[in-house]
Amino acid sequence: MKGYLNFETGGRGVGGTGLSATIAVIMTGNAMGWPSPTHPLLLSPNSPIPGMTTDDTSWMISLMYFGNLFSPIPCGYIMELIGRKYTLLSLNVIPLTSWLLIIFTRTTTWLYLARFLAGLWLGIVYTVVPIYLGEIAEPRVRGSLSTFFAIMTYVGVLFEYVFGPYVSYNSLAGASGFFCILFYLTFTFMPETPYYLVKMKKIEKAREALFWLRGDNPDVDVELKNIENAVAQQMANKGTLKDLFATRGNRKAVVTVGVLSILQRLSGIGAMIAYTSVTLPKGAIHHVSTHQCVIVLGTVWVVSTLISSFLVDKLGRKILLIASAIGCALATFLAGLWFLLDAKTDIDVSSLNWTPFACFLLHGFFYSIGLNPIVTTIKGEVFSASIKGVASAVTSLMLAVASFFLNKSYQIFADEIGMYANYWLYASGCTIAVVFTMTYVIETKGKTLQEIQDKLNGIETPLKNRETIVSKL
């Protein structure tokens, strides 16, 4: 399996380390997926929180994305101060508190606070984990490793979909909170990234981290020297907000990740994760309940992302992004068309009730092979060492703003205009993503982090030198 993820004995190596880090991502998937199975329960006469309305549940869903607005910027500075690893470990108390509030409180106010805290963790994870994964991986497997992020998000969502309808409200929250404990117990033993350690001038610790990640590789010292040279070159700027736009490369990196993050949310995935169970027409598939349809959808997300992990370092980032956006545009346009015909015309489409579900499956497949995993991959690759913290924070904030608006507006658009408006908005966003990727995004497949910086700054690395660097890594 050379060239793919290498799981070494005892959990050492990039694969084991990445797997442990992405348990934090499962926790964000838990929080994203939790509303889908609990939404109908919260609105029922037997609701654990009496008196909840559709407006209350809309706020309950969107407040997670509102909380997401407040953590990226401070988290970006924290991870530069104490490191990627200890930022995640120390702030792990936030999602644990969120699940405890859900278990032990029974008012909308406390539920809102719990969801706000879940949003804080979402912002932390989207700021730190892509950088962590990008910095521990070799160029030939960096894309595959980064797809762990998307896979584990869906694993967390699917966990909620599978168990949520069949266990109690408290049991689901307790089981979800267990991932916080599992993350702490496993990630405690993982190394800090070599890039961060070199940046902090802890060269011997960086060497130890590389031996952990690469095994007994005789080229570790060569890679360490390359990292030292890259960090020294990239640390010419101080890493302030002003420095985000100080060089051509920094500007292009921030625009690339920021716009892709917004377009990723504008594809409609947030609404589909949270609202599918109440959006699908009743009896969409004969003899299959809505909850079972949602489980099938979650399974498609996981399997499709696994497919992407095998393709991303072979086909490249751009071609998968373009194919993904085209597929999502087609799926959301057709879903919007069905909702328009159903609500705004006299055409009887009841015999085609399966159409939205089929469109959701199509969207899930295409979104999961490109827009979801690859945006995270690119985020971990394109920022220079001097601005990684602040740039990751700013682009996470852009993602949070888009997520909050789109999730909060979903029910408003459905009520005031029609459900079709949401899905045609998503189709428009996906179309823009195709054009933006074709005209602006650079290909990062197989390049070292320094080569990516050179490309962003318009500096072409001679092919012979590039092949020498990659072979050594």
Rosetta blueprint (number, residue, H / E / L):
1 M L
2 K L
3 G L
4 Y L
5 L L
6 N L
7 F L
8 E L
9 T H
10 G H
11 G H
12 R L
13 G L
14 V H
15 G H
16 G H
17 T H
18 G H
19 L H
20 S H
21 A H
22 T L
23 I H
24 A H
25 V H
26 I H
27 M H
28 T H
29 G H
30 N H
31 A H
32 M H
33 G H
34 W L
35 P H
36 S H
37 P H
38 T H
39 H H
40 P H
41 L H
42 L H
43 L L
44 S L
45 P L
46 N L
47 S L
48 P L
49 I L
50 P L
51 G L
52 M L
53 T L
54 T H
55 D H
56 D H
57 T H
58 S H
59 W H
60 M H
61 I H
62 S H
63 L H
64 M H
65 Y H
66 F H
67 G H
68 N L
69 L L
70 F L
71 S L
72 P H
73 I H
74 P H
75 C H
76 G H
77 Y H
78 I H
79 M H
80 E H
81 L H
82 I H
83 G L
84 R H
85 K H
86 Y H
87 T H
88 L H
89 L H
90 S H
91 L H
92 N L
93 V H
94 I H
95 P H
96 L H
97 T H
98 S H
99 W H
100 L H
101 L H
102 I H
103 I H
104 F H
105 T L
106 R L
107 T L
108 T H
109 T H
110 W H
111 L H
112 Y H
113 L H
114 A H
115 R H
116 F H
117 L H
118 A H
119 G H
120 L H
121 W H
122 L H
123 G H
124 I H
125 V H
126 Y H
127 T H
128 V H
129 V H
130 P H
131 I H
132 Y H
133 L H
134 G H
135 E H
136 I H
137 A L
138 E L
139 P H
140 R H
141 V H
142 R H
143 G H
144 S H
145 L H
146 S H
147 T H
148 F H
149 F H
150 A H
151 I H
152 M H
153 T H
154 Y H
155 V H
156 G H
157 V H
158 L H
159 F H
160 E H
161 Y H
162 V H
163 F H
164 G H
165 P H
166 Y H
167 V L
168 S L
169 Y H
170 N H
171 S H
172 L H
173 A H
174 G H
175 A H
176 S H
177 G H
178 F H
179 F H
180 C H
181 I H
182 L H
183 F H
184 Y H
185 L H
186 T H
187 F H
188 T L
189 F L
190 M L
191 P L
192 E L
193 T L
194 P H
195 Y H
196 Y H
197 L H
198 V H
199 K H
200 M L
201 K L
202 K L
203 I H
204 E H
205 K H
206 A H
207 R H
208 E H
209 A H
210 L H
211 F H
212 W H
213 L H
214 R H
215 G L
216 D L
217 N L
218 P L
219 D L
220 V H
221 D H
222 V H
223 E H
224 L H
225 K H
226 N H
227 I H
228 E H
229 N H
230 A H
231 V H
232 A H
233 Q H
234 Q H
235 M L
236 A L
237 N L
238 K L
239 G L
240 T L
241 L L
242 K H
243 D H
244 L H
245 F H
246 A L
247 T L
248 R H
249 G H
250 N H
251 R H
252 K H
253 A H
254 V H
255 V H
256 T H
257 V H
258 G H
259 V H
260 L H
261 S H
262 I H
263 L H
264 Q H
265 R H
266 L H
267 S L
268 G L
269 I H
270 G H
271 A H
272 M H
273 I H
274 A H
275 Y H
276 T H
277 S H
278 V H
279 T H
280 L L
281 P L
282 K L
283 G L
284 A L
285 I E
286 H L
287 H L
288 V E
289 S L
290 T H
291 H H
292 Q H
293 C H
294 V H
295 I H
296 V H
297 L H
298 G H
299 T H
300 V H
301 W H
302 V H
303 V H
304 S H
305 T H
306 L H
307 I H
308 S H
309 S H
310 F H
311 L H
312 V H
313 D H
314 K H
315 L H
316 G L
317 R H
318 K H
319 I H
320 L H
321 L H
322 I H
323 A H
324 S H
325 A H
326 I H
327 G H
328 C H
329 A H
330 L H
331 A H
332 T H
333 F H
334 L H
335 A H
336 G H
337 L H
338 W H
339 F H
340 L H
341 L H
342 D H
343 A H
344 K H
345 T L
346 D L
347 I L
348 D L
349 V L
350 S H
351 S H
352 L H
353 N L
354 W L
355 T H
356 P H
357 F H
358 A H
359 C H
360 F H
361 L H
362 L H
363 H H
364 G H
365 F H
366 F H
367 Y H
368 S H
369 I H
370 G L
371 L H
372 N H
373 P H
374 I H
375 V H
376 T H
377 T H
378 I H
379 K H
380 G L
381 E L
382 V L
383 F L
384 S L
385 A L
386 S L
387 I L
388 K H
389 G H
390 V H
391 A H
392 S H
393 A H
394 V H
395 T H
396 S H
397 L H
398 M H
399 L H
400 A H
401 V H
402 A H
403 S H
404 F H
405 F H
406 L H
407 N H
408 K H
409 S H
410 Y H
411 Q H
412 I H
413 F H
414 A H
415 D H
416 E H
417 I L
418 G L
419 M H
420 Y H
421 A H
422 N H
423 Y H
424 W H
425 L H
426 Y H
427 A H
428 S H
429 G H
430 C H
431 T H
432 I H
433 A H
434 V H
435 V H
436 F H
437 T H
438 M H
439 T H
440 Y L
441 V L
442 I L
443 E L
444 T L
445 K L
446 G L
447 K L
448 T L
449 L H
450 Q H
451 E H
452 I H
453 Q H
454 D H
455 K H
456 L H
457 N L
458 G L
459 I L
460 E L
461 T L
462 P L
463 L H
464 K H
465 N H
466 R H
467 E H
468 T H
469 I H
470 V H
471 S H
472 K H
473 L L
